Amino acid sequence: MKRFLTGLILIIVAVAFFACGDDNSLEKLRENELAKLDVFIEEHYPDSVAKASGLYYIEAIKGEGDSLKPGDRVQIFYATWTIDSILVDESEGYTIGHRFEPLEFIVGTGGVIKGLDEAATYMQLNTKSNLVLPSEVAYGQNGSGAIPGFTTLLMEVEVYKVYPF
């Protein structure tokens, strides 16, 4: 029994040790993300200001009509890159100048990443915008699929159709 307790204590100490190391690693990953983000914003959008959530919304072409509201069904064309310029997702054909199939979602329901859901509320029909999405409004510290945690994403979004709620 004494040997079992000693082994159990060693396991608990090892887990605690490695858990502390993970927190430090997570902090470093977040610091690296923020450093890249600061450089990117300064080089590409120096006059932009982050929203309270951390999202940078840069309107390239103003749309028409009312801004989208929670509950509106919307279709968009888009492309998404990492801050390191790696294309990770797009509506089919978008980056080659074709628009085959838009992405459809309902604004405000969490059907897309948090930053895109928020950005939609600033947009109208035919709006074209550039979004800079820090990880806290994208895929967070865990990432998703091929997108690692603490990755800032860049999106180009065009509102194609709106079906008001």
Helices and strands as residue ranges (DSSP letters): H 2-44, E 56-61, E 73-82, E 87-90, G 94-96, E 103-106, H 114-120, E 128-133, G 135-137, E 153-163
